[in-house]
Amino acid sequence: NNAFQSPLEFDAPFNGFLVSEQDLACRLTTSAPELTAIHDRIADEALERLVKTDTAYRARAAIARLLPDGSPLRSAIAAALGLSDRTFQRRLADEGLSFSDLVDGTRRELAQRHLADPRLTLTDIGYLLGYSDQSTFFRASNRWFGESPGEYRTRVMNGHRQDKSLARGA
């Protein structure tokens, strides 16, 4: 709103903003043509990373949805992505990933997020991660974080409290 000096209109028939040809034709005062090649290379690398991780990214989301029902099968995740099992396996291999590493990494990321949420019990988190028993969740936590889920949660929660108190004191 302040940057463009125009009012926002919600539920408008058009989402976007218009730029005049005159404004587009203006030379940027901060332009540095000698950096063009570097910027192009950085943009190309970023786009390549996005394309390479597309299958893994979509698979992580599908895995997260299916985990509460237990460890998902590779074929179920492939089907959720609209791929054959073989194509899914090949694309993961192209991205340098195995399905078991993808499931484990997804569980680890979710565990970090869930353990930072004091509203969830450790039993709830184990269930959300697809573990049929707490001992398996505890072993995974020790492998991921070097400590039990409760110890990890305590450390993270104390760290958040310290961060907040430091911010207040600043």
Rosetta blueprint (number, residue, H / E / L):
1 N L
2 N L
3 A L
4 F L
5 Q L
6 S L
7 P L
8 L L
9 E L
10 F L
11 D L
12 A L
13 P L
14 F L
15 N L
16 G L
17 F L
18 L L
19 V L
20 S L
21 E H
22 Q H
23 D H
24 L H
25 A H
26 C L
27 R L
28 L L
29 T L
30 T L
31 S L
32 A L
33 P H
34 E H
35 L H
36 T H
37 A H
38 I H
39 H H
40 D H
41 R H
42 I H
43 A H
44 D H
45 E H
46 A H
47 L H
48 E H
49 R H
50 L H
51 V H
52 K H
53 T L
54 D H
55 T H
56 A H
57 Y H
58 R H
59 A H
60 R H
61 A H
62 A H
63 I H
64 A H
65 R H
66 L H
67 L H
68 P H
69 D H
70 G L
71 S L
72 P L
73 L L
74 R H
75 S H
76 A H
77 I H
78 A H
79 A H
80 A H
81 L L
82 G L
83 L L
84 S L
85 D H
86 R H
87 T H
88 F H
89 Q H
90 R H
91 R H
92 L H
93 A H
94 D H
95 E L
96 G L
97 L L
98 S L
99 F H
100 S H
101 D H
102 L H
103 V H
104 D H
105 G H
106 T H
107 R H
108 R H
109 E H
110 L H
111 A H
112 Q H
113 R H
114 H H
115 L H
116 A L
117 D L
118 P L
119 R L
120 L L
121 T L
122 L H
123 T H
124 D H
125 I H
126 G H
127 Y H
128 L H
129 L L
130 G L
131 Y L
132 S L
133 D L
134 Q H
135 S H
136 T H
137 F H
138 F H
139 R H
140 A H
141 S H
142 N H
143 R H
144 W H
145 F H
146 G L
147 E L
148 S L
149 P H
150 G H
151 E H
152 Y H
153 R H
154 T H
155 R H
156 V H
157 M H
158 N H
159 G H
160 H H
161 R H
162 Q H
163 D H
164 K H
165 S H
166 L H
167 A H
168 R H
169 G H
170 A L
